[in-house]
């Protein structure tokens, strides 16, 4: 009986000592303190080397898809070649890439263009970004585009012209001009690591 009492005493002494080292580091317990907005991080590749295109995903939702662009000055050219880099990343380049559709990897991931979008790069005539709005000129009719196709073009042009897509976009075609529209997809803050 004495062996059991001695073992119980040892365990009681050990348990009494355990909280000491754990709480003895000098850090006081406090309540949660709110201090401003949460930190956010951009999970996309840097704007200097990507286009942001908008495709429909497997569930038909409109999703931003970053596409890495081989910018001339990133591949050995000099920063003085910035004019070529601007052309590779311009809103015109983004809309042109949008109309040509998803590449092989994007198709494999389930991304697609709306079927009413013209499937050729030559369908875009111009993209004007001066002022507070963006105008996309197409060589085809714009009134026959579905709402999904319009959303794709509007979002791609808006994000190519402004980092947060905060510019209204007007689509102009052979059959006239559509009212300015805003991109329905807004950036979602990502948690910082």
LINNORJO-V288128 format. One record per residue. N is the residue number from 1. RES is the residue in one small letter. PSI is psi in radians with two decimals (* if undefined). OMEGA is omega in radians with two decimals (NA if undefined). D_LAST is the distance of its C-alpha to the last C-alpha in Angstrom with 2 decimals. Layout:
[[N RES PSI OMEGA D_LAST] [N RES PSI OMEGA D_LAST]]
//
This chain:
[[1 x -0.57 -3.13 56.35] [2 x -0.57 3.13 55.63] [3 x -0.68 3.14 52.97] [4 x -0.71 -3.14 50.94] [5 x -0.68 3.12 51.08] [6 x -0.70 3.12 50.01] [7 x -0.69 3.12 46.97] [8 x -0.64 3.13 45.98] [9 x -0.74 3.13 46.38] [10 x -0.75 3.14 44.14] [11 x -0.72 3.13 41.36] [12 x -0.68 3.12 41.77] [13 x -0.76 3.12 41.56] [14 x -0.77 3.13 38.37] [15 x -0.59 3.11 36.69] [16 x -0.54 -3.12 37.79] [17 x -0.47 -3.06 36.19] [18 x -0.86 -3.11 32.79] [19 x -0.49 -3.13 31.38] [20 x -0.98 -3.12 32.50] [21 x -0.53 -3.10 30.14] [22 x -0.60 -3.12 27.13] [23 x -0.05 -3.07 27.68] [24 x 0.24 -3.09 29.20] [25 x -0.03 3.04 26.12] [26 x 0.05 3.13 26.63] [27 x 2.13 -3.13 23.61] [28 x 2.50 3.06 25.02] [29 x 2.36 3.13 23.83] [30 x 2.93 3.04 23.09] [31 x 2.90 3.09 22.67] [32 x 2.29 3.14 19.59] [33 x 2.09 3.11 19.59] [34 x 2.32 -3.09 18.44] [35 x 1.31 3.06 17.56] [36 x -2.92 -3.09 17.16] [37 x 2.74 3.11 15.02] [38 x 2.65 3.08 11.39] [39 x 2.51 3.13 9.01] [40 x 2.69 3.10 8.85] [41 x 2.58 3.11 7.98] [42 x 2.03 -3.10 10.82] [43 x -0.04 -3.13 10.56] [44 x 2.72 3.01 14.21] [45 x 2.73 -3.11 15.92] [46 x 2.52 -3.13 17.18] [47 x -0.48 -3.07 20.21] [48 x -0.21 -3.11 22.43] [49 x 0.37 -3.11 22.69] [50 x 2.71 2.93 22.46] [51 x 2.60 3.06 24.39] [52 x 1.90 -3.11 23.04] [53 x 2.69 -3.11 25.70] [54 x 2.03 3.13 26.19] [55 x 2.83 3.03 27.69] [56 x 2.32 -3.12 28.67] [57 x -3.08 -3.13 26.86] [58 x -0.49 3.14 28.62] [59 x 0.25 3.13 28.65] [60 x 0.01 3.09 30.12] [61 x 2.61 3.11 27.17] [62 x 2.15 -3.06 26.44] [63 x 2.46 3.04 23.16] [64 x 2.34 -3.13 21.69] [65 x 1.95 3.11 21.87] [66 x 2.38 3.08 20.74] [67 x 2.10 3.13 23.48] [68 x 2.31 -3.12 23.21] [69 x 2.35 3.10 26.33] [70 x 1.67 -3.10 28.12] [71 x 2.33 -3.06 28.71] [72 x -0.78 -3.08 31.79] [73 x -0.24 3.03 30.45] [74 x -0.38 -3.06 27.40] [75 x 0.58 3.03 29.92] [76 x -0.25 3.10 32.15] [77 x 3.10 3.14 33.66] [78 x 2.76 3.09 33.52] [79 x -0.34 3.08 31.70] [80 x -0.32 3.09 35.23] [81 x 0.34 -3.07 35.09] [82 x -0.49 3.13 32.64] [83 x -0.72 3.09 35.14] [84 x -0.68 3.12 34.72] [85 x -0.72 3.12 30.93] [86 x -0.68 3.14 31.33] [87 x -0.68 -3.13 33.62] [88 x -0.44 -3.10 31.25] [89 x 0.21 -3.06 28.50] [90 x 2.81 3.03 30.91] [91 x -0.61 3.09 31.13] [92 x -0.75 3.11 34.34] [93 x -0.67 3.14 32.59] [94 x -0.82 -3.14 29.97] [95 x -0.67 3.09 32.76] [96 x -0.79 3.11 34.83] [97 x -0.64 3.11 32.07] [98 x -0.79 -3.09 31.64] [99 x -0.52 3.11 35.36] [100 x -0.23 3.01 35.54] [101 x 3.12 -3.12 33.14] [102 x 2.56 3.06 30.42] [103 x -3.08 -3.05 30.64] [104 x -0.80 -3.14 31.31] [105 x -0.68 3.13 27.72] [106 x -0.69 3.08 26.96] [107 x -0.71 3.13 30.22] [108 x -0.56 3.12 29.40] [109 x -0.07 3.08 26.18] [110 x 0.18 3.13 28.50] [111 x 2.58 -3.14 28.14] [112 x 2.79 3.00 31.39] [113 x 2.71 3.01 33.15] [114 x 2.51 -3.06 35.44] [115 x -0.34 -3.14 38.96] [116 x -0.15 3.08 40.48] [117 x 2.42 3.06 38.55] [118 x 2.39 -3.06 40.76] [119 x 0.52 -3.12 39.61] [120 x 2.49 -3.13 40.56] [121 x -0.45 -3.10 39.04] [122 x -0.11 3.14 42.43] [123 x -0.28 3.10 42.10] [124 x 2.21 -3.10 40.04] [125 x -0.74 -3.08 42.37] [126 x 2.76 2.98 40.20] [127 x 2.03 -3.10 37.05] [128 x 2.18 -3.08 37.67] [129 x 0.13 -3.14 34.80] [130 x 2.53 3.12 36.88] [131 x -2.72 -3.06 36.64] [132 x 0.00 -3.12 34.42] [133 x 2.91 3.11 34.88] [134 x 2.40 3.08 34.68] [135 x 2.20 3.11 37.74] [136 x 2.03 3.11 37.72] [137 x 2.19 3.12 41.23] [138 x 2.67 3.09 42.14] [139 x 0.10 3.14 45.45] [140 x -3.13 3.07 45.55] [141 x 2.50 3.11 45.98] [142 x -0.39 -3.11 43.01] [143 x -0.32 3.12 44.64] [144 x -0.11 3.09 44.72] [145 x 2.44 3.07 40.95] [146 x 2.91 3.10 39.40] [147 x -0.63 3.12 36.84] [148 x -0.74 3.13 34.16] [149 x -0.73 3.10 35.30] [150 x -0.77 3.11 35.37] [151 x -0.73 3.13 31.80] [152 x -0.85 -3.13 30.70] [153 x -0.76 -3.12 32.57] [154 x -0.84 -3.11 31.61] [155 x -0.75 3.13 27.84] [156 x -0.80 3.14 28.00] [157 x -0.71 -3.11 30.19] [158 x -0.79 -3.13 28.27] [159 x -0.41 3.06 24.89] [160 x -0.51 -3.11 26.79] [161 x -0.39 -3.07 28.40] [162 x 2.38 -3.08 25.54] [163 x -0.51 -3.14 21.72] [164 x 0.21 3.11 21.42] [165 x 0.45 -3.00 24.61] [166 x 0.74 3.07 26.40] [167 x 2.35 3.05 29.87] [168 x 2.61 -3.09 32.66] [169 x 2.30 3.06 34.18] [170 x 2.24 3.07 37.88] [171 x 2.27 -3.12 39.16] [172 x 2.33 3.13 42.66] [173 x -2.94 -3.14 44.90] [174 x -0.48 -3.08 48.59] [175 x 0.21 3.07 49.09] [176 x -2.80 -3.02 47.69] [177 x 2.37 3.05 44.61] [178 x 2.70 3.10 42.16] [179 x 2.64 3.10 40.88] [180 x 2.50 -3.14 37.56] [181 x 2.60 3.08 34.55] [182 x 2.67 3.07 30.91] [183 x 2.30 -3.12 28.12] [184 x -0.22 -3.13 27.36] [185 x 2.13 -3.14 23.80] [186 x 2.57 3.13 21.35] [187 x 2.47 3.11 17.71] [188 x 2.23 3.12 15.38] [189 x 2.32 3.11 12.33] [190 x 2.51 -3.14 9.18] [191 x 2.44 3.08 6.43] [192 x 2.64 -3.14 3.76] [193 x * NA 0.00]]
//
